[in-house]
Amino acid sequence: IQTFNLRRLPAERGGRFYQDTAAYGHFGRSDLILPWEETDKAEILKEAAGKSGAISMA
């Protein structure tokens, strides 16, 4: 939630972020920028998962 800024996204995008993802589905849509589909935070998330004791799937 913190990594992807999910709590603030609606305010930053005019209050319509979650409504827009719910309308017509969100998979494969190029008109939406969805933070959880971006790969720029992959390393941060891997490190966080390692610190929490998560089991590696690799």
Residue, then its C-alpha position, 0 to 999 in steps of 0.5 A: i500500500q505504501t510502496f504504490n501510494l494507494r491511499r493517495l492515488p484517488a486524491e492525486r487523480g481527481g477522486r476517480f482512480y478506483q472508479d476508473t479501474a472498476a469500469y470495464g475492467h482494468f486488464g490490458r487497458s492502455d488508458l490507465i496508469l496502474p502502479w501495481e503493473e509497473t516494474d520500477k519498484a520490483e527491487i524495493l519489493k524484493e528487498a522488503a519481502g526478504k526482510s519480512g522473512a517471506i519464502s523465495m519462490a525462485 
